[in-house]
Amino acid sequence: MDKFEIRKANLQTLIDRVYGEGVWGAKAKFAKRLEKQPDYLSRLLYPKGKPGAKNVGEDLAREIEREFDLPQYSMDMPGLRFDQGPEEDFLMAEVVVRPRYLDQNYEKAAPGLRRIADEIANRILQMPEDRALKLKQAIELLVPADDVKN
């Protein structure tokens, strides 16, 4: 496996871990978080040799690591892992909670509402990763990210 194949596999692993394996719209949500076009992200995941396929380059790999608080160069290592110890479990739980929790709506919310959000986030951060991901998916079924109104 060359570094581009490793990065492609790790990209798919990260999408599956953050948004759920096989979840409809996961790639689009991932692309939006990176401020990339969904079709560009799809082309990054095309099989090698397929017309239109793109490689995950150095800059994008580092950008993904920064955005998802992954250790530097982890996108270049085979088998992107999240279960190496308590620090990695915490980082993965933070990836699940942080995208919606720490946005401008949180800053605009009343103090009482922020306290409730903090309590929920702390409980999610203490959950096993698989349970936190399932909870996130269930919440998104009820309130899709694109349907949230201010």
SVG drawing of the C-alpha trace seen along z (x, -y; Angstrom):
<svg xmlns="http://www.w3.org/2000/svg" viewBox="-37 -35 41 37">
<polyline fill="none" stroke="black" stroke-width="0.4" points="0.0,0.0 1.4,-3.4 0.8,-6.5 -2.2,-7.6 -3.9,-4.3 -3.3,-4.4 -4.7,-8.0 -7.8,-6.9 -8.4,-4.0 -8.0,-6.2 -10.3,-8.8 -13.0,-6.2 -12.4,-4.9 -12.6,-8.5 -15.9,-9.2 -17.4,-5.9 -16.3,-6.6 -17.5,-10.2 -20.7,-9.9 -21.5,-6.2 -20.7,-3.4 -23.0,-3.4 -25.0,-6.4 -26.6,-8.4 -25.1,-11.9 -22.0,-11.1 -19.6,-12.1 -21.5,-15.3 -21.4,-16.2 -17.7,-15.4 -17.0,-17.5 -19.0,-20.4 -16.9,-20.3 -13.8,-20.5 -15.3,-23.2 -14.8,-21.1 -17.3,-20.1 -19.0,-16.7 -18.1,-15.6 -14.4,-16.3 -14.6,-14.1 -16.3,-11.4 -13.5,-11.5 -10.9,-11.1 -12.6,-7.8 -12.7,-6.5 -10.7,-3.3 -7.2,-3.8 -7.4,-4.1 -11.0,-5.1 -11.4,-8.2 -11.7,-11.3 -10.0,-9.7 -8.1,-12.1 -5.4,-11.4 -5.4,-12.7 -2.4,-15.0 -0.1,-16.2 -1.9,-19.4 -5.3,-17.8 -4.0,-15.0 -2.7,-17.6 -5.9,-19.6 -8.0,-16.5 -5.7,-15.8 -6.0,-19.3 -9.8,-19.5 -10.4,-16.2 -7.7,-16.6 -5.8,-13.6 -2.0,-13.2 0.1,-14.7 0.9,-12.2 -1.8,-9.7 -3.4,-9.8 -0.2,-8.4 -0.1,-5.4 -2.0,-2.2 -5.1,-1.4 -6.2,-4.7 -7.0,-3.8 -9.0,-5.3 -8.8,-2.6 -5.2,-3.0 -5.9,-4.2 -7.9,-6.7 -6.6,-9.8 -7.6,-8.5 -11.1,-7.5 -11.5,-11.0 -10.4,-12.5 -12.9,-10.4 -15.7,-11.3 -14.7,-14.9 -14.9,-14.6 -18.4,-13.3 -19.6,-16.1 -17.7,-19.2 -19.0,-20.0 -22.4,-21.1 -21.7,-21.8 -19.0,-24.5 -20.5,-26.6 -21.8,-30.2 -25.3,-29.0 -23.7,-27.9 -22.2,-31.3 -25.6,-33.0 -27.5,-30.7 -28.8,-31.7 -26.5,-30.6 -29.1,-28.0 -29.2,-26.4 -25.4,-26.4 -25.3,-24.6 -27.6,-21.9 -25.5,-21.6 -22.4,-21.2 -23.9,-18.5 -25.1,-16.5 -21.7,-16.9 -19.9,-15.7 -22.1,-12.7 -21.5,-11.9 -17.7,-12.3 -17.9,-9.7 -19.8,-7.1 -18.1,-4.3 -17.3,-5.5 -19.7,-3.2 -22.6,-4.3 -21.8,-8.0 -21.8,-7.5 -25.2,-5.7 -26.6,-8.5 -25.3,-11.1 -26.9,-9.3 -30.2,-9.0 -30.2,-12.7 -29.5,-13.5 -32.5,-11.4 -34.7,-13.6 -33.0,-16.9 -30.9,-16.8 -28.0,-19.3 -29.3,-21.0 -32.7,-21.6 -31.5,-23.4 -33.1,-26.8 -31.7,-29.7"/>
</svg>
